[in-house]
């Protein structure tokens, strides 16, 4: 059952609880069906026109957030032989809220053998006074394929960021290939904006690509400009990490990396 939580009269604001679930399944005719497509409120999901064997789904936010105290969960499973492209209709804006404590946005991706998932949301913007923790866990079978993009923008134009903590974990065939965490903004561990970390940049992003053929023939490590590095990971994966002064230039670098990887 999917829905949005509500406050009870006379109680302190507890924040919004919202869940979305997507299941993609090969339809037996060369395409992809969506037997489960549930979401509401800030995590409304809509099927849009796809191409070929690929189904396309957009997350369409119908409410502001996440705000302080909110709990969002997005769960996507791509079954054997299916192909799913999953994106968002607009940037996610983390804002302060009336409820105490951090907001959470948890993304869970499960991709079977012979299946492919593209998770390409728009930017996450950390506004002044916000406190958001994002976790993304991708569980892939040995023969699965994944393209995953994350983009974080620290503050709107001319403002300081809130506190943003992101954790990205990739497991392939039960083996942890990547597990990294980044904290930025007021309250983050010291040095987050220093020369060994963001060095004054206000946009940071990752492009993670997993393909079975990378296990035998991984892309060579290389720099893309002065502030982006493409590195093969153990197993069938490669990670591009980039810094930029703004969201537009960050997207250009990540798009360059996608084109390079084919």
N, C-alpha and C positions, 0 to 999 in steps of 0.2 A: 504494500500500500504506500502510495507516495503522497506527500502533502507538505503544507506549511504549518508550523506550529503557531499558536496564538497565545496571548497573555490572558490570564484569568483576572476578573475584576478584583481590585484590592491587593494585587500582588505586584512585586517589583518587576520591571521589565526584564525578561529573560532572554531576549533576542529571538530571532527567527530560526526555525529548524526547517530545512528544505533538502529534499533528496530527488535525484534523477537517476533512472536506470535505462540502459540501452542494451539490447541484445541484437547482434547482427548474425544472420544465418544464411548460408548458401541456399538458393531457392530451387536448385535442381535444373534450372533452365539457363544457367550462365550468368545469373544476376544475384543480388543480395536482398533478402527480405529482412524486415525489422519486426519480429514477433513481439518484442517488448520495446516500448517507446513511451516512458512515463516521466513526467516532471511537472512542476508547477511553480508559481511565484517567481522568485529570482532564478530558478533553474528550469524554466519552461523549455521544452525541446520540440523542434519541428523538423520534419523531413523536407528536404529541398531537392531540386532536380539533380540527379546524379549523372554519371556517364559510364557506359559500358557495364562492367560487372560491379561497379562501385555504388554503394548507397551513401548519401550525404545527409548529415544532420547538423542543425545549428542550435546552439544554446541561446535562447532569446530572453534576456533578463527583463522581467516585467516590474521589478522593484529595485530600489536603490540598495547598494550594499556590495559586499558584506559590511555590516556595522558591528560595533562592539557587542560581543555576546552571541552573534549569529553563528550557526553551524550549518554549513553546506556540504553535501556529499554527492559526488558524481561517480557513477559506476557504469563502465562500458565493457561488454564482453563480445569478442568477435570469434565466432566458431569456425571450425575447419572449412576452408575454401571460400570464406566470405571476405569482402573488402568493404571497409568503412572509412569515410572521411568525416571527421568531427571537428567543428569549429564553433566560434561564438560570433554573435551579430555585432557586438560592440566591446570596447574595453571594459574590464572589471575595475571598478573604483572602490578601494577600501577607504571607509570613512569612520570617524568616531561616532559612537552611538550612546544612547541613554543607559544601556545595560553595561554593567561592569565586566572587566576581563577582556581577553582577546577574542577575536573572531577566528573561526577555522573554516578552511576550504580544503576538503580531502577528495582527491581524485584517485580512482582505482581502475586500472586498465588490465584486461585479461585477453591475451591473444593466443589462439590455438595454432597447432601445426598447419601450415599451408594457408593461414589467414594473414590479412594485412590491415593495419590501422594507421591512419594519419590523424594525430591530435594536434591541431593548429589553432589554438585560441588567440584572440587579440590580446593586447598588452594588459598587464596588471599594474595599476597606478596606486601608489601608496601615498595618501593625502596626509597632511599635517594632523596629528592627534590620533591617527588610526593605529590599531594594533592587530595585525593579521598573521596567522600561521597557515601556510599552504604546504600540504604534503601530496606528492604524486608517487604512486607505486605502480610500476608496470611489471606484470608477470607474463613472460613469454615462454611458449614451448620452443623446442630446439629449431623448428622450421618456420617460425613466425617472423613477420616483418613489421617494422615500426618506424614512423617518422614523427618525432615529438619536438615541438617548439615551445619554449618558455621565454617570456619577455617581461622584465620588471622595470618600471619607471619610478624613480624616487622623487615624488612630489609633482604637483602640477606646476605650471609655468610660474616661476618666481617664488615658490614656497618650499619650505623644508619638508622632508618626508616624515611619515609616521614610522613606527617600528614594523618591519617586515621580516619574517623568517620563512624561508622556503627550504624544503627537503625533497630531493629527487632520488628515487631508488629504482634500479633496474635489476630484475632477476630473469635469467634465461635458463630454462631447463632446471630450475631449482637452485641455480648458482647465482650469488650476488655478483653482478658485473660492475655496478656503480651505486654508490651511496654517498651523496654529498649534501651538505647543508650550508646555507648562506643567511646571515643575519645582518640587516642594515637599519640605520636610523637610530634615533634616541633610545637608549637602553640596550643597544646591541653591544657585544664585546668590543673593547677598545681596538682601534686600528682598522675598522671596517672601511673607513674612507681614506686610509693612508696610502703611501706609495706601493705597498705590497698587496693592496686589495683594490678598491675601486679608483683610487688616485684622483678623486674629484669628479669622476664621471657620474652621470645621473641615470644611465640606462645600462642594464646588464641582461644578457640573454644566453640561452643554450639551445643548440640544435642537436638532438640525439637521433641517430639513424642506426637501425638494427637490420641486418640482412644475413642470411645464412652463409652466403659466399664470402663475407668479410672474415670468417673464421680461418679461411685458407689464404685469402688475398686481401689483407686489410689495406685501406688507403694509407699512404705515407703521411707522417706528421708534417705539418706546414703552418706557417703564419699567413693570415689573410689581413694584410695591413699591419699597423703597429699595435693594435689592441684586440686581436682575435687569433685564436690558435685552434687548429684542428688536430685532434689526437685520437689514434686508435685505442680502444679499450680491450681488455682480455676477452676473448670470445668474439662473437660476430657483431661488434658494435663500434661506433665512432662518435666522438663528442666534439662539437664546436662550441667554444665559449668565447663571448665577445663583450667588450665594453664600448660605450659610445656616449657622446654628450647629450643625445636626445633619442627619442623613440624612432624617428624617421631614419636616422643613420644606422641605428641598430638593426632595423628590419632589412636595410640594404645589405648589410654584411651577412646576416643569416640567410637571406635569399641567395646571395652569392655562394654560400656554402652548400645550399640545397642544389643549386645548378651544377656545382662542381662534383657532387656525389651522384648526380644523375637521377 
